[in-house]
Amino acid sequence: MEVSKNIYQAVREMRGLTQEAAAELIGVHVDSLRAYENDRRRPADDIVSIMVKVYEYPYLGYQHLMTSPLRDLLPEVMPYSIEQAAMRLVRLMAKFDRESQDDKLLEIAEDGLVSADEITQYEDIMEDLDEIIEAALALDFFAKKTDCADTQSGLKKRF
């Protein structure tokens, strides 16, 4: 039975790096990297920022943040192929435009407050915008590198 790998180990291995090589590139002791990969210690945000650059995989930073107490402030971003992400983003933006949500938002906001009779419409607009943001993040995460599809498919199995 294969032991489940954490996100830091999975991405490092998919990039073909040994722990020793990765630790050197990241600038940490190999024992620290082992501790991160064995869930004995949570890497600091600045270390994960370096991992994202070394591994060339922005989704690692997102996954790291999703394990923090602030995770409820972040949208849920699903891994899509570049084609799926682009089509979803364009479709959602076209729908937003078709339904004149931008005009409705301006009408609500022009007096500087959201009144009781506007709150439902405002919440609907914000739900649509949240979907657009999620789609844009998915496109940004998975379209930056041509080899992200290989890494993404391996991570989908774990997460």
MOVENLIN-V184981 format. One record per backbone hydrogen bond with DSSP energy under -0.5 kcal/mol. CO is the residue of the C=O (numbers start at 1). NH is the residue of the N-H. E is the energy in kcal/mol with one decimal. If there is no record, write none. Layout:
co/nh/e
CO/NH/E
CO/NH/E
This chain:
co/nh/e
6/10/-2.7
7/11/-2.2
8/12/-1.9
9/13/-2.8
10/14/-2.2
11/15/-1.5
12/17/-2.0
13/16/-1.5
18/22/-2.6
19/23/-2.8
20/24/-2.0
21/25/-2.3
22/26/-2.7
23/27/-2.1
23/28/-2.2
29/32/-0.9
29/33/-1.8
30/34/-2.4
31/35/-2.0
32/36/-2.2
33/37/-2.5
34/38/-1.7
35/40/-2.6
35/41/-1.5
36/39/-1.2
37/6/-0.6
41/43/-0.5
44/48/-2.2
45/49/-2.2
46/50/-1.4
47/51/-2.3
48/52/-2.7
49/53/-1.5
50/54/-3.0
51/55/-3.4
52/56/-0.8
52/57/-1.7
57/60/-1.8
58/61/-0.9
58/62/-1.3
59/63/-2.8
60/64/-2.4
61/65/-2.3
62/66/-2.0
64/67/-1.4
65/68/-1.7
68/71/-1.8
70/73/-2.5
71/74/-1.5
75/77/-0.6
76/78/-0.6
78/80/-0.6
81/85/-2.9
82/86/-2.5
83/87/-2.6
84/88/-2.7
85/89/-2.5
86/90/-2.6
87/91/-2.6
88/92/-2.5
89/93/-2.4
90/94/-2.4
91/95/-2.2
92/96/-2.2
93/97/-2.3
94/98/-3.2
95/99/-2.3
96/101/-2.4
97/100/-1.9
100/104/-2.1
101/105/-2.5
102/106/-2.1
103/107/-2.3
104/108/-2.2
105/109/-2.6
106/110/-1.9
108/111/-0.5
109/112/-2.3
113/115/-0.7
115/118/-1.3
115/119/-1.1
118/122/-2.8
119/123/-2.7
120/124/-2.1
121/125/-2.3
122/126/-2.6
123/127/-2.0
124/128/-2.0
125/129/-2.5
126/130/-2.5
127/131/-1.9
128/132/-1.9
129/133/-2.7
130/134/-2.5
131/135/-2.4
132/136/-2.4
133/137/-2.6
134/138/-2.4
135/139/-2.1
136/140/-2.4
137/141/-3.1
138/142/-2.2
139/143/-1.2
140/144/-0.6
145/148/-1.3
147/150/-0.6
147/151/-1.2
148/152/-3.7
149/153/-2.3
150/154/-1.4
151/155/-2.0
152/156/-2.2
153/157/-0.9
154/158/-0.6
155/158/-0.5
155/159/-2.6
